Amino acid sequence: MTRRLEGTVALITGASSGIGHATASELAREGASVALVGRRKDRLADLAAEITNAGGRALVVPADITDAHAAAEAVERTVEELGRLDTLVNNAGLMLLGPAPGADVNDWRRMIDVNLMGLMYTTHAAVPHLLRAAAEQPRQVADIVNIGSLAGRIAFGMSAVYCATKFGVGAFSEALRQELARQHVRVSVVEPGSVDTELRTHNPAAVQQQLDAHFGDIERLQSQDIADALSYIVTRPRHVAIAELLVRPTEQV
Ligand SMILES: NC(=O)c1ccc[n+]([C@@H]2O[C@H](COP(=O)([O-])OP(=O)(O)OC[C@H]3O[C@@H](n4cnc5c(N)ncnc54)[C@H](OP(=O)(O)O)[C@@H]3O)[C@@H](O)[C@H]2O)c1
């Protein structure tokens, strides 16, 4: 198989589980050197070992991206140790559900801090390096892929602030896309429907039961399905930008 990202470097936030984990493996299979960002260092180290054993190159970069300084340091370390940055995948996220009236506002702040501020801090630090990569070989194009959500297209009850963050991801992405398009830094949003990951497990058992009841026995997406979508986006030729990709489980209405 031709490895379409040979010679490039990708940074993936939230690489310790779920979609980020699958995406890092997929981009490494395509030949990218990958920087694995997240707070759970042991999980990142396990993934790095898997990638290395399969002949790839991976760097463990433990960081809490809600800290602007830590997010910037993660980007700088990636460039220092892997040499460049071609692809930024802003995947780290948190979904805390429940009715807005009476909610703990700290839960709201935590979601905004990760889903929006963390994404923006990491992007802010990465853009100068992405602009440089986009002006260079091997691809003369660079990518920012932001993981939004179906909840960034349609607002649902019980998830007002999660939806607000994901609508925000869509707005930030589109504005940034316009700003960077002429310099060949593409900005894309992938909007998954329900994916079988740990995301829901940060909620109380009662909320998880409500989610189970809502989705019933439909076959959910797997993280690899989203990694495939993302791989498609970043391997397009230089003149093709997939700005938005909504991926639902077939049975999700
Ligand atoms: N699962 C779904 O149904 C679904 C649907 C639509 C969109 N999404 C989006 O997909 C993305 C990935 O979620 P997932 O489903 O794969 O869930 P997940 O397995 O819970 O992954 C979330 C990742 O975010 C990282 N993270 C959280 N807070 C962080 C912080 N402060 N600093 C650095 N990393 C942090 C976590 O790593 P650490 O804990 O190690 O820091 C973890 O690797 C999220 O943006 C989510 O909103 C998911």
The ligand as a MOL file (V3000), in Angstrom:
LIG
                    3D

  0  0  0     0  0            999 V3000
M  V30 BEGIN CTAB
M  V30 COUNTS 48 52 0 0 0
M  V30 BEGIN ATOM
M  V30 1 N -18.4380 9.2700 21.0880 0
M  V30 2 C -19.3470 9.9470 20.4270 0
M  V30 3 O -20.5070 9.4970 20.2880 0
M  V30 4 C -19.0070 11.2740 19.8150 0
M  V30 5 C -19.9280 11.8620 18.9430 0
M  V30 6 C -19.6450 13.0890 18.3890 0
M  V30 7 C -18.4620 13.7230 18.6920 0
M  V30 8 N -17.5750 13.1480 19.5390 0 CHG=1
M  V30 9 C -16.3410 13.8810 19.8560 0
M  V30 10 O -15.2270 13.0670 19.5780 0
M  V30 11 C -14.1160 13.5120 20.3560 0
M  V30 12 C -13.4160 12.3100 20.9730 0
M  V30 13 O -14.2820 11.6920 21.9010 0
M  V30 14 P -14.4070 10.1220 22.0910 0
M  V30 15 O -15.7940 9.7590 21.7600 0
M  V30 16 O -13.2990 9.4280 21.4260 0 CHG=-1
M  V30 17 O -14.3100 10.0170 23.6920 0
M  V30 18 P -13.1610 9.6150 24.6970 0
M  V30 19 O -12.7290 8.2180 24.4550 0
M  V30 20 O -13.6760 9.9700 26.0470 0
M  V30 21 O -11.9490 10.5590 24.2950 0
M  V30 22 C -11.8070 11.8770 24.7600 0
M  V30 23 C -10.3230 12.2070 24.7220 0
M  V30 24 O -10.1480 13.5690 25.1170 0
M  V30 25 C -9.0260 13.6520 25.9590 0
M  V30 26 N -9.1110 14.7940 26.8510 0
M  V30 27 C -10.1570 15.1490 27.6400 0
M  V30 28 N -9.8320 16.2370 28.3570 0
M  V30 29 C -8.5700 16.5780 28.0050 0
M  V30 30 C -7.6880 17.6020 28.3990 0
M  V30 31 N -8.0390 18.5080 29.3220 0
M  V30 32 N -6.4560 17.6650 27.8400 0
M  V30 33 C -6.0780 16.7400 26.9270 0
M  V30 34 N -6.8940 15.7510 26.4970 0
M  V30 35 C -8.1030 15.6610 27.0360 0
M  V30 36 C -9.0510 12.3390 26.7490 0
M  V30 37 O -7.7320 12.0010 27.1740 0
M  V30 38 P -7.2100 12.0850 28.6870 0
M  V30 39 O -8.3490 11.7330 29.5820 0
M  V30 40 O -6.0940 11.0850 28.7120 0
M  V30 41 O -6.7250 13.4910 28.8570 0
M  V30 42 C -9.5200 11.3570 25.6950 0
M  V30 43 O -8.4230 10.8080 25.0080 0
M  V30 44 C -14.6700 14.5090 21.3640 0
M  V30 45 O -14.4000 15.8220 20.9320 0
M  V30 46 C -16.1670 14.2490 21.3260 0
M  V30 47 O -16.9190 15.3740 21.6890 0
M  V30 48 C -17.7920 11.9260 20.0910 0
M  V30 END ATOM
M  V30 BEGIN BOND
M  V30 1 1 1 2
M  V30 2 2 2 3
M  V30 3 1 2 4
M  V30 4 1 4 5
M  V30 5 2 4 48
M  V30 6 2 5 6
M  V30 7 1 6 7
M  V30 8 2 7 8
M  V30 9 1 8 9
M  V30 10 1 8 48
M  V30 11 1 9 10
M  V30 12 1 9 46
M  V30 13 1 10 11
M  V30 14 1 11 12
M  V30 15 1 11 44
M  V30 16 1 12 13
M  V30 17 1 13 14
M  V30 18 2 14 15
M  V30 19 1 14 16
M  V30 20 1 14 17
M  V30 21 1 17 18
M  V30 22 2 18 19
M  V30 23 1 18 20
M  V30 24 1 18 21
M  V30 25 1 21 22
M  V30 26 1 22 23
M  V30 27 1 23 24
M  V30 28 1 23 42
M  V30 29 1 24 25
M  V30 30 1 25 26
M  V30 31 1 25 36
M  V30 32 1 26 27
M  V30 33 1 26 35
M  V30 34 2 27 28
M  V30 35 1 28 29
M  V30 36 1 29 30
M  V30 37 2 29 35
M  V30 38 1 30 31
M  V30 39 2 30 32
M  V30 40 1 32 33
M  V30 41 2 33 34
M  V30 42 1 34 35
M  V30 43 1 36 37
M  V30 44 1 36 42
M  V30 45 1 37 38
M  V30 46 2 38 39
M  V30 47 1 38 40
M  V30 48 1 38 41
M  V30 49 1 42 43
M  V30 50 1 44 45
M  V30 51 1 44 46
M  V30 52 1 46 47
M  V30 END BOND
M  V30 END CTAB
M  END
